[in-house]
Amino acid sequence: MADSKKSSVLEFLKFAMALEVAFGVVGLFWALALSAAVVYFFTYVLGPIGGAVFAALSAAYIAAGYSTVFFAYRAIKRPELVRPSTAILWSRAALVAAVMSAVLADFLYGVSSALLALALYLYAKELARSSA
Amino acid sequence: MIVELEGCVSSFLSAARPPLAFYGPPNLLAGRFLYLHAGEGLSEFGAPAPEAVEYCIGAGRYAKKLDPPYTLKELLDVLPEGLREKAKNSVCLRRAFYLSRVDPRPLRSAKIYVDDPLLLFALEPYMPAYAVGIQGGRKRRAECGADPPPPPQLADAEARIIPPEEFVDFLYVRDIFKPLANPVRLLRLLWRIARRAVF
C-alpha cells in the first residue's frame, strides 16, 4: 500500500517535472524576448532607470524560472538526488516562479510550476513518512 | 546563543531543582514555570541541531552541511568512515532526531525549565536560551534586588513531538516570507539555488 502510494507520488513528480521542462523552456524563451522588447521600450520612454529596473525584475524572474527548470531536468535524470530538504527548497522556488508567471500572464508555465511545487511538496511528505 | 546565568538567579534556581536551562528573561523569573519533558521515542527523520549531533557523536561540523529536515541516512552519507559506525549504533542520535521535531509554537510565551540537553538544543533556535550549569558562550550576571524573587512553581508539561509529515508542513510554511525580509538570507538562498542549478 505504502509502496504503491510512493510510486504514484513519484510518477506525479516525474509528470510535473516533464511539464516544467517543456513549458519552462518555451515560456522562458518567450519571456526573454518579451522582456528584451519591453526593456527597450521602457528605456526609450522612461529613460535608462526605468529600463534598468524592468531588466533587473525580468532577470530575477528568468533566473528563478530557469533554475527550477534545470532542477527538474536534473531530478528526472537522477531522482535519488531529491532529498526532503531539497524538495522543500525547490517546491518554494517553484511556487514563487508560478506566482510570477501568473502575474506575467504566462499561464501554461505558471500551471506547470504550481504542479511541480505541489508534486515536490507531496514527495517531501512521502519521503518523511517512509523514513520516520 | 546560550547565555549562562550566574549570581542570584543560579542560586535561587538550584534551590528549586538543578535545571539545565530555562527560557525567559531573568527579570521575569518569579511565578509559574513549565518543567518540560518529552515522551519516549526514537526516530530517523528530523532536523537535529549541529550542537545535538556534536553532543551525541562529536560530529557537529558534518551536520552543519545538511539543510533541515534530513534523515539518518543522509547524515551517514556525509560522515567519515570512523564516525559512521558510531552514528549507526547511536541511540542518542535517534533520540536527537525524535526531539528535533518538538513543536515550539505553544511554548513561545512560556517560561520553561529543561533538563534534557537534546530538548534544549531542539528548542534553542526558536528562543533565546539562558542556561545554568552547562558551559555557555557568554556569561551574564544577574543581581538580586532588595526582594529576591520567590522560588518558582514548577508545573509539569509534556512537549508535543510533531509527526514527520506534519513536520514537513511546519518547515514549509514556517519561514516562507522570512527570506524576503532579510536580504542576507535572501542572497544566501539565491546562492544555494544557483549552486545547485549547475549540474
Interface residues (C-beta under 8 A of the other chain):
Chain A: A63 A64 Y66 S67 F70 F71 Y73 R74 R83 P84 S85 T86 I88 L89 S91 R92 A93 Y121 A124 K125 L127 A128 R129 S131 A132
Chain B: S43 E44 F45 L66 D67 P68 P69 Y70 T71 L72 K73 E74 P163 P164 E165 F167 V168 D169 L171 Y172 I176 L189 R192 I193 A194 R196 A197 F199
